[in-house]
Amino acid sequence: MAQVDRMRALLDVLIDRTRRMIAGGRERKVLPRPGGAGPERLLDLARALLGERSQSSGVSLAKDILKLYAALNDTGKTAFFDGLARGFGPDPAAIESAWAAYQAAPGPRALAAVTEAAEPPRQELLRRLNQAPGATADLVRLRADLLRLLPDHPDLTPLEQDLTHLLRSWFNRGFLVLRRIDWSSPADLLERIIRYEAVHSITTWAALRDRLQPQDRRCYAFVHPAMPEEPLIFVEVALTTAIPNSIQALLAGQRTELVAGAARVAAFYSISNCQPGLAGVSFGQFLIKQVVEELSAEFPRLETFVTLSPAPGFRRWLEAQAAAGDALAQLALADDAPMDLPETDPRAARRLALAARYFLTARDGRGRPVDPVARFHLGNGARVERLCWMADTSPKGLSQADGLMVNYLYDPATLEANHDAFTREGEIIAGPAIRRALRDGSTSAPRAATA
């Protein structure tokens, strides 16, 4: 009985939201339609596609819709999305009828009928669009447009939710293929690596060669069978003898190449998501874990798997703390700390103490660690291992984090326990060095000035 009551409550919410969405659509001001009936023509074709029974004709219709969509400007795309959000939702009367039948005779078939009635027709439309050749990549690009337009058009959220639901199914781990990328990979794929690199930019082909050709360097990507030449996410790896603490040293052009078999450490120093249209469709954790397996099989003497990761929000958080009256943050910002300042200098120690607080105690409005990279690695079961002073002295590294980077340790023996502690209790597992920095900062912080 309790389960039926819960289902009834959920159904009432769904019907109410559907009615309000439809009513709101009638009351809203009609969006401008560019280029005559472009978006309207696409919506007519979409209705025709839903009613089409011939598979070959359906594929042809899907191709036409996607081709016409690609030719629209942002105003036209917004109008098309608005039509899908308002006109291709579930029918409240059908939901009520199916629910009444379920109440009269509960059972698996009746429940399936309720589920079918509650599914928006636009989900089936998206499935049919995906039958066209190359349509999966087109729909990923379509969602990138939708995400870009969504902040100014929140009424498009139902369409975004349906598309996200389908993409998570189409891009689940079972469909992804791990591919090693090296200097012999096709030129168009290498060009994409240059273009998609989001952490440490690659400015020349020579710089790309330095990351792919040496025997102590590796690069792996996930690809999808429907998009075989488009990396979804890739990771760059350095094989080293010790845990790295400087991206400058790791990427130095004149460094001495290590015989790969002599490596004891695999350092993941850049992870780049390549498809904006797949934001929120998570597969980064699967990539790291599979790469660990690949490297362990190739190099059995590897002992340690770590990252050398940026801290993209540290400077912004530090400035916010100072503005809120934090005396230690104010003092740190007032320091004139040159890049060659040793880590033992009190000025460096202050920054590191604040950084430890940033990683271990700072939370956003949803109670999560404030640093987005930390959320990713902690959610994968990694441990915050060590802070790296002046590890990235590039303009980007200095502006985002005052040159700070951090090592996250991926210990296969503790990944599951760390993941459970973080996801269930919000506990952040950290190494002794960063814990010590937090303690030192709490005992030496100056008192805020009082009026």
VEXZALUM-300011 format. One record per residue (C-alpha): residue number from 1; x, y, z; residue in three letters. Coordinates in nm, 3 decimals. Last residue first. Layout:
VEXZALUM-300011
- i_px_py_pz_aa
- NUM_X_Y_Z_ALA
...
//
This chain:
VEXZALUM-300011
- i_px_py_pz_aa
- 451_3.772_4.779_1.519_ALA
- 450_3.900_4.426_1.528_THR
- 449_4.185_4.278_1.327_ALA
- 448_4.154_3.911_1.244_ALA
- 447_4.377_3.687_1.450_ARG
- 446_4.685_3.548_1.284_PRO
- 445_4.686_3.185_1.168_ALA
- 444_4.972_2.986_1.320_SER
- 443_4.785_2.695_1.481_THR
- 442_4.531_2.649_1.203_SER
- 441_4.793_2.677_0.929_GLY
- 440_5.019_2.417_1.084_ASP
- 439_4.727_2.178_1.121_ARG
- 438_4.625_2.218_0.756_LEU
- 437_4.984_2.173_0.638_ALA
- 436_5.009_1.857_0.847_ARG
- 435_4.697_1.716_0.685_ARG
- 434_4.847_1.796_0.345_ILE
- 433_5.163_1.605_0.427_ALA
- 432_4.985_1.315_0.598_PRO
- 431_4.781_1.215_0.291_GLY
- 430_4.413_1.293_0.254_ALA
- 429_4.081_1.106_0.245_ILE
- 428_3.795_1.353_0.221_ILE
- 427_3.483_1.234_0.401_GLU
- 426_3.148_1.336_0.248_GLY
- 425_2.983_1.050_0.439_GLU
- 424_2.829_0.839_0.163_ARG
- 423_3.007_0.960_-0.151_THR
- 422_3.343_1.031_0.013_PHE
- 421_3.367_0.730_0.242_ALA
- 420_3.238_0.500_-0.033_ASP
- 419_3.493_0.628_-0.285_HIS
- 418_3.776_0.595_-0.035_ASN
- 417_3.677_0.235_0.042_ALA
- 416_3.650_0.151_-0.329_GLU
- 415_3.982_0.310_-0.422_LEU
- 414_4.182_0.164_-0.130_THR
- 413_4.372_-0.129_-0.284_ALA
- 412_4.389_0.028_-0.631_PRO
- 411_4.581_0.327_-0.487_ASP
- 410_4.512_0.630_-0.704_TYR
- 409_4.695_0.917_-0.534_LEU
- 408_4.594_1.275_-0.612_TYR
- 407_4.887_1.516_-0.645_ASN
- 406_4.819_1.888_-0.628_VAL
- 405_4.910_2.204_-0.818_MET
- 404_4.976_2.562_-0.704_LEU
- 403_5.113_2.828_-0.939_GLY
- 402_4.911_3.108_-0.777_ASP
- 401_4.600_2.898_-0.846_ALA
- 400_4.401_3.036_-1.137_GLN
- 399_4.613_3.334_-1.243_SER
- 398_4.946_3.163_-1.179_LEU
- 397_4.856_2.841_-1.360_GLY
- 396_4.711_3.028_-1.657_LYS
- 395_5.015_3.255_-1.691_PRO
- 394_5.240_2.947_-1.672_SER
- 393_5.419_2.894_-1.340_THR
- 392_5.265_2.553_-1.275_ASP
- 391_5.422_2.358_-0.987_ALA
- 390_5.486_2.667_-0.778_MET
- 389_5.432_2.465_-0.457_TRP
- 388_5.294_2.115_-0.505_CYS
- 387_5.040_2.003_-0.246_LEU
- 386_5.041_1.633_-0.165_ARG
- 385_4.820_1.323_-0.146_GLU
- 384_4.453_1.404_-0.184_VAL
- 383_4.335_1.043_-0.205_ARG
- 382_4.159_0.892_-0.506_ALA
- 381_3.829_0.704_-0.488_GLY
- 380_3.677_0.821_-0.817_ASN
- 379_3.457_1.074_-0.638_GLY
- 378_3.772_1.214_-0.481_LEU
- 377_3.918_1.260_-0.829_HIS
- 376_3.619_1.442_-0.976_PHE
- 375_3.535_1.648_-0.670_ARG
- 374_3.899_1.757_-0.643_ALA
- 373_3.892_1.878_-1.003_VAL
- 372_3.581_2.083_-0.927_PRO
- 371_3.733_2.256_-0.619_ASP
- 370_3.465_2.366_-0.373_VAL
- 369_3.439_2.030_-0.204_PRO
- 368_3.064_1.955_-0.191_ARG
- 367_2.811_2.092_0.058_GLY
- 366_2.569_2.209_-0.208_ARG
- 365_2.656_2.578_-0.162_GLY
- 364_3.026_2.500_-0.206_ASP
- 363_3.257_2.359_0.059_ARG
- 362_3.605_2.444_0.186_ALA
- 361_3.739_2.197_0.446_THR
- 360_4.002_1.967_0.296_LEU
- 359_4.103_2.118_-0.037_PHE
- 358_4.076_2.487_0.044_TYR
- 357_4.206_2.435_0.399_ARG
- 356_4.515_2.267_0.259_ALA
- 355_4.551_2.555_0.012_ALA
- 354_4.538_2.802_0.299_LEU
- 353_4.819_2.619_0.475_ALA
- 352_5.013_2.604_0.147_LEU
- 351_4.976_2.977_0.094_ARG
- 350_5.096_3.052_0.448_ARG
- 349_5.391_2.813_0.410_ALA
- 348_5.498_2.993_0.093_ALA
- 347_5.518_3.324_0.280_ARG
- 346_5.690_3.155_0.573_PRO
- 345_5.968_3.028_0.341_ASP
- 344_6.000_2.649_0.350_THR
- 343_5.859_2.606_-0.001_GLU
- 342_6.143_2.810_-0.145_PRO
- 341_6.049_3.133_-0.328_LEU
- 340_6.154_3.103_-0.693_ASP
- 339_5.818_3.234_-0.814_MET
- 338_5.847_3.554_-0.612_PRO
- 337_5.609_3.606_-0.317_ALA
- 336_5.521_3.970_-0.248_ASP
- 335_5.284_3.892_0.034_ASP
- 334_4.966_4.101_0.059_ALA
- 333_4.757_3.815_-0.076_LEU
- 332_4.892_3.585_0.193_ALA
- 331_4.824_3.841_0.468_LEU
- 330_4.465_3.885_0.357_GLN
- 329_4.419_3.507_0.343_ALA
- 328_4.560_3.474_0.695_LEU
- 327_4.335_3.753_0.823_ALA
- 326_4.012_3.612_0.680_ASP
- 325_3.789_3.918_0.656_GLY
- 324_3.528_3.813_0.398_ALA
- 323_3.725_3.986_0.121_ALA
- 322_4.027_3.773_0.212_ALA
- 321_3.823_3.456_0.192_GLN
- 320_3.682_3.559_-0.147_ALA
- 319_4.032_3.632_-0.276_GLU
- 318_4.150_3.289_-0.165_LEU
- 317_3.848_3.121_-0.328_TRP
- 316_3.922_3.290_-0.661_ARG
- 315_4.289_3.196_-0.634_ARG
- 314_4.207_2.832_-0.555_PHE
- 313_3.942_2.771_-0.819_GLY
- 312_4.143_2.601_-1.092_PRO
- 311_4.353_2.376_-0.867_ALA
- 310_4.548_2.192_-1.135_PRO
- 309_4.640_1.824_-1.118_SER
- 308_4.956_1.616_-1.116_LEU
- 307_4.792_1.278_-1.088_THR
- 306_4.907_0.961_-0.920_VAL
- 305_4.958_0.590_-0.983_PHE
- 304_5.236_0.423_-0.784_THR
- 303_5.414_0.088_-0.803_GLU
- 302_5.491_0.027_-1.170_LEU
- 301_5.715_-0.280_-1.202_ARG
- 300_5.454_-0.475_-1.400_PRO
- 299_5.483_-0.234_-1.695_PHE
- 298_5.252_-0.341_-1.980_GLU
- 297_4.989_-0.509_-1.760_ALA
- 296_5.004_-0.235_-1.499_SER
- 295_4.980_0.026_-1.772_LEU
- 294_4.663_-0.124_-1.917_GLU
- 293_4.500_-0.174_-1.576_GLU
- 292_4.578_0.183_-1.468_VAL
- 291_4.441_0.299_-1.805_VAL
- 290_4.120_0.112_-1.730_GLN
- 289_4.080_0.282_-1.393_LYS
- 288_4.155_0.626_-1.534_ILE
- 287_3.909_0.590_-1.822_LEU
- 286_3.630_0.446_-1.610_PHE
- 285_3.648_0.747_-1.378_GLN
- 284_3.632_0.984_-1.674_GLY
- 283_3.308_0.830_-1.805_PHE
- 282_3.048_1.080_-1.689_SER
- 281_2.769_1.209_-1.907_VAL
- 280_2.732_1.545_-1.731_GLY
- 279_2.875_1.735_-2.026_ALA
- 278_2.837_1.517_-2.336_LEU
- 277_2.751_1.803_-2.572_GLY
- 276_3.070_1.982_-2.472_PRO
- 275_3.266_1.696_-2.633_GLN
- 274_3.641_1.672_-2.568_CYS
- 273_3.683_1.619_-2.197_ASN
- 272_4.052_1.660_-2.116_SER
- 271_4.260_1.484_-1.852_ILE
- 270_4.619_1.609_-1.815_SER
- 269_4.901_1.506_-1.581_TYR
- 268_4.825_1.143_-1.508_PHE
- 267_5.150_1.028_-1.346_ALA
- 266_5.259_0.664_-1.368_ALA
- 265_5.533_0.595_-1.113_VAL
- 264_5.796_0.322_-1.087_ARG
- 263_5.954_0.367_-1.429_ALA
- 262_6.259_0.165_-1.529_ALA
- 261_6.074_-0.024_-1.801_GLY
- 260_5.995_0.304_-1.973_ALA
- 259_6.359_0.395_-2.023_VAL
- 258_6.343_0.757_-1.919_LEU
- 257_6.397_1.042_-2.163_GLU
- 256_6.626_1.316_-2.034_THR
- 255_6.454_1.654_-2.039_ARG
- 254_6.529_1.912_-2.306_GLN
- 253_6.168_1.997_-2.397_GLY
- 252_6.052_2.026_-2.037_ALA
- 251_5.700_1.885_-1.999_LEU
- 250_5.745_1.711_-1.663_LEU
- 249_5.987_1.970_-1.531_ALA
- 248_5.747_2.257_-1.601_GLN
- 247_5.455_2.048_-1.472_ILE
- 246_5.622_2.039_-1.132_SER
- 245_5.576_1.806_-0.834_ASN
- 244_5.623_1.465_-0.997_PRO
- 243_5.592_1.143_-0.792_ILE
- 242_5.917_0.956_-0.848_ALA
- 241_6.082_0.734_-1.114_THR
- 240_5.865_0.858_-1.399_THR
- 239_5.618_0.745_-1.666_LEU
- 238_5.416_1.045_-1.783_ALA
- 237_5.052_1.001_-1.881_VAL
- 236_4.811_1.206_-2.092_GLU
- 235_4.440_1.134_-2.056_VAL
- 234_4.167_1.154_-2.317_PHE
- 233_3.794_1.214_-2.326_ILE
- 232_3.534_1.169_-2.601_LEU
- 231_3.785_1.125_-2.879_PRO
- 230_3.625_1.167_-3.224_GLU
- 229_3.754_0.933_-3.495_GLU
- 228_3.531_0.638_-3.400_PRO
- 227_3.211_0.840_-3.345_MET
- 226_2.937_0.571_-3.364_ALA
- 225_3.177_0.313_-3.222_PRO
- 224_3.250_0.546_-2.928_HIS
- 223_3.600_0.660_-2.837_VAL
- 222_3.780_0.670_-2.502_PHE
- 221_4.130_0.808_-2.521_ALA
- 220_4.479_0.710_-2.408_TYR
- 219_4.808_0.898_-2.419_CYS
- 218_5.143_0.759_-2.307_ARG
- 217_5.491_0.900_-2.241_ARG
- 216_5.809_0.726_-2.121_ASP
- 215_5.881_0.578_-2.465_GLN
- 214_5.895_0.923_-2.618_PRO
- 213_5.656_0.984_-2.914_GLN
- 212_5.335_1.117_-2.763_LEU
- 211_5.403_1.419_-2.541_ARG
- 210_5.716_1.541_-2.720_ASP
- 209_5.537_1.491_-3.052_ARG
- 208_5.261_1.726_-2.936_LEU
- 207_5.520_1.993_-2.856_ALA
- 206_5.670_1.949_-3.203_ALA
- 205_5.323_1.982_-3.355_TRP
- 204_5.297_2.322_-3.191_THR
- 203_5.091_2.506_-2.931_THR
- 202_4.974_2.229_-2.702_ILE
- 201_4.781_2.377_-2.411_SER
- 200_4.813_2.233_-2.063_HIS
- 199_4.467_2.165_-1.919_VAL
- 198_4.211_2.175_-2.201_ALA
- 197_4.369_1.976_-2.484_GLU
- 196_4.080_1.956_-2.734_TYR
- 195_4.246_2.130_-3.029_ARG
- 194_4.585_1.961_-3.000_ILE
- 193_4.420_1.621_-2.948_ILE
- 192_4.192_1.693_-3.243_ARG
- 191_4.493_1.756_-3.468_GLU
- 190_4.632_1.418_-3.362_LEU
- 189_4.307_1.253_-3.473_LEU
- 188_4.322_1.431_-3.809_ASP
- 187_4.685_1.323_-3.850_ALA
- 186_4.609_0.954_-3.803_PRO
- 185_4.799_0.790_-3.513_SER
- 184_5.171_0.725_-3.562_SER
- 183_5.275_0.973_-3.290_TRP
- 182_5.068_0.787_-3.034_ASP
- 181_4.706_0.760_-2.926_ILE
- 180_4.602_0.446_-2.739_ARG
- 179_4.236_0.364_-2.777_ARG
- 178_3.993_0.251_-2.508_LEU
- 177_3.653_0.165_-2.656_VAL
- 176_3.326_0.280_-2.505_LEU
- 175_2.999_0.094_-2.562_PHE
- 174_2.986_-0.093_-2.231_GLY
- 173_3.075_0.221_-2.038_ARG
- 172_2.745_0.393_-2.117_ASN
- 171_2.739_0.635_-2.407_PHE
- 170_2.403_0.546_-2.562_TRP
- 169_2.232_0.519_-2.222_SER
- 168_2.376_0.840_-2.084_ARG
- 167_2.292_1.002_-2.416_LEU
- 166_1.928_0.898_-2.385_LEU
- 165_1.875_1.044_-2.036_HIS
- 164_2.065_1.360_-2.129_THR
- 163_1.834_1.413_-2.428_LEU
- 162_1.525_1.371_-2.212_ASP
- 161_1.654_1.607_-1.943_GLN
- 160_1.755_1.871_-2.200_GLU
- 159_1.408_1.858_-2.359_LEU
- 158_1.242_1.903_-2.020_PRO
- 157_1.484_2.194_-1.941_THR
- 156_1.385_2.403_-2.245_LEU
- 155_1.173_2.627_-2.022_ASP
- 154_1.502_2.750_-1.873_PRO
- 153_1.569_2.967_-2.182_HIS
- 152_1.852_3.210_-2.105_ASP
- 151_2.058_2.950_-1.916_PRO
- 150_1.954_2.679_-2.168_LEU
- 149_2.109_2.831_-2.482_LEU
- 148_2.460_2.688_-2.438_ARG
- 147_2.327_2.358_-2.305_LEU
- 146_2.098_2.328_-2.607_LEU
- 145_2.376_2.403_-2.854_ASP
- 144_2.596_2.136_-2.693_ALA
- 143_2.293_1.906_-2.703_ARG
- 142_2.271_1.953_-3.079_LEU
- 141_2.644_1.877_-3.113_ARG
- 140_2.589_1.545_-2.933_VAL
- 139_2.286_1.489_-3.155_LEU
- 138_2.493_1.540_-3.469_ASP
- 137_2.762_1.301_-3.339_ALA
- 136_2.495_1.034_-3.288_THR
- 135_2.340_1.114_-3.626_ALA
- 134_2.639_1.004_-3.833_GLY
- 133_2.413_0.797_-4.056_PRO
- 132_2.046_0.849_-3.958_ALA
- 131_1.897_0.617_-3.695_GLN
- 130_1.968_0.871_-3.417_ASN
- 129_1.676_1.083_-3.535_LEU
- 128_1.450_0.791_-3.455_ARG
- 127_1.578_0.774_-3.098_ARG
- 126_1.538_1.150_-3.063_LEU
- 125_1.177_1.127_-3.181_LEU
- 124_1.114_0.842_-2.937_GLU
- 123_1.235_1.066_-2.656_GLN
- 122_1.029_1.353_-2.799_ARG
- 121_0.716_1.143_-2.747_PRO
- 120_0.752_1.203_-2.370_PRO
- 119_0.742_0.883_-2.162_GLU
- 118_0.455_0.892_-1.910_ALA
- 117_0.222_0.680_-2.124_ALA
- 116_0.485_0.407_-2.160_GLU
- 115_0.552_0.401_-1.786_THR
- 114_0.180_0.375_-1.710_VAL
- 113_0.145_0.093_-1.965_ALA
- 112_0.438_-0.089_-1.806_ALA
- 111_0.258_-0.064_-1.472_LEU
- 110_-0.050_-0.226_-1.626_ALA
- 109_0.161_-0.506_-1.767_ARG
- 108_0.346_-0.563_-1.439_PRO
- 107_0.031_-0.574_-1.226_GLY
- 106_-0.229_-0.365_-1.051_PRO
- 105_-0.588_-0.411_-1.173_ALA
- 104_-0.814_-0.113_-1.097_ALA
- 103_-0.528_0.106_-0.983_GLN
- 102_-0.330_0.016_-1.294_TYR
- 101_-0.622_0.098_-1.520_ALA
- 100_-0.665_0.434_-1.347_ALA
- 99_-0.293_0.500_-1.396_TRP
- 98_-0.317_0.424_-1.767_ALA
- 97_-0.613_0.660_-1.802_SER
- 96_-0.443_0.934_-1.602_GLU
- 95_-0.124_0.906_-1.808_ILE
- 94_-0.320_0.912_-2.134_ALA
- 93_-0.508_1.222_-2.018_ALA
- 92_-0.183_1.395_-1.918_PRO
- 91_-0.034_1.342_-2.269_ASP
- 90_0.346_1.332_-2.252_PRO
- 89_0.555_1.610_-2.408_GLY
- 88_0.623_1.675_-2.775_PHE
- 87_0.463_2.017_-2.820_GLY
- 86_0.616_2.233_-2.550_ARG
- 85_0.978_2.112_-2.525_ALA
- 84_1.002_2.018_-2.892_LEU
- 83_0.858_2.352_-3.004_GLY
- 82_1.092_2.540_-2.771_ASP
- 81_1.389_2.349_-2.910_PHE
- 80_1.290_2.453_-3.263_PHE
- 79_1.246_2.815_-3.156_ALA
- 78_1.583_2.813_-2.980_THR
- 77_1.746_2.663_-3.288_LYS
- 76_1.594_2.933_-3.505_GLY
- 75_1.718_3.210_-3.281_THR
- 74_2.061_3.047_-3.261_ASP
- 73_2.097_3.026_-3.639_ASN
- 72_1.957_2.732_-3.831_LEU
- 71_2.158_2.541_-4.095_ALA
- 70_2.240_2.252_-3.862_ALA
- 69_1.869_2.199_-3.799_TYR
- 68_1.800_2.160_-4.171_LEU
- 67_2.060_1.884_-4.199_LYS
- 66_1.937_1.711_-3.883_LEU
- 65_1.577_1.719_-4.002_ILE
- 64_1.664_1.600_-4.353_ASP
- 63_1.872_1.307_-4.224_LYS
- 62_1.589_1.204_-3.989_ALA
- 61_1.340_1.214_-4.276_LEU
- 60_1.563_0.990_-4.489_SER
- 59_1.605_0.744_-4.201_VAL
- 58_1.228_0.739_-4.151_GLY
- 57_1.169_0.676_-4.521_SER
- 56_1.401_0.377_-4.504_SER
- 55_1.234_0.245_-4.188_GLN
- 54_0.881_0.282_-4.322_SER
- 53_0.627_0.337_-4.045_ARG
- 52_0.647_0.716_-4.022_GLU
- 51_0.428_0.878_-3.755_GLY
- 50_0.711_1.002_-3.535_LEU
- 49_0.901_1.116_-3.844_LEU
- 48_0.601_1.315_-3.966_ALA
- 47_0.579_1.496_-3.637_ARG
- 46_0.950_1.579_-3.661_ALA
- 45_0.905_1.697_-4.020_LEU
- 44_0.637_1.939_-3.905_ASP
- 43_0.869_2.057_-3.626_LEU
- 42_1.148_2.111_-3.878_LEU
- 41_0.917_2.316_-4.102_ARG
- 40_0.816_2.526_-3.803_GLU
- 39_1.183_2.593_-3.726_PRO
- 38_1.248_2.716_-4.084_GLY
- 37_0.913_2.885_-4.143_ALA
- 36_1.037_3.226_-4.255_GLY
- 35_1.410_3.278_-4.203_GLY
- 34_1.396_3.348_-3.833_PRO
- 33_1.100_3.274_-3.609_ARG
- 32_1.070_3.504_-3.309_PRO
- 31_0.953_3.326_-2.996_LEU
- 30_0.581_3.328_-2.916_VAL
- 29_0.512_3.494_-2.581_LYS
- 28_0.429_3.243_-2.321_ARG
- 27_0.071_3.175_-2.225_GLU
- 26_0.021_2.864_-2.434_ARG
- 25_0.358_2.722_-2.328_GLY
- 24_0.276_2.787_-1.964_GLY
- 23_-0.041_2.585_-2.003_ALA
- 22_0.153_2.294_-2.158_ILE
- 21_0.427_2.309_-1.893_MET
- 20_0.169_2.349_-1.617_ARG
- 19_-0.019_2.045_-1.743_ARG
- 18_0.297_1.837_-1.763_THR
- 17_0.408_1.947_-1.417_ARG
- 16_0.072_1.855_-1.267_ASP
- 15_0.067_1.518_-1.441_ILE
- 14_0.419_1.436_-1.322_LEU
- 13_0.350_1.549_-0.964_VAL
- 12_0.029_1.347_-0.950_ASP
- 11_0.217_1.044_-1.083_LEU
- 10_0.482_1.074_-0.817_LEU
- 9_0.218_1.094_-0.546_ALA
- 8_0.033_0.794_-0.689_ARG
- 7_0.359_0.597_-0.703_MET
- 6_0.431_0.676_-0.340_ARG
- 5_0.079_0.576_-0.238_ASP
- 4_0.110_0.251_-0.434_VAL
- 3_0.439_0.172_-0.256_GLN
- 2_0.282_0.238_0.083_ALA
- 1_0.000_0.000_0.000_MET
//
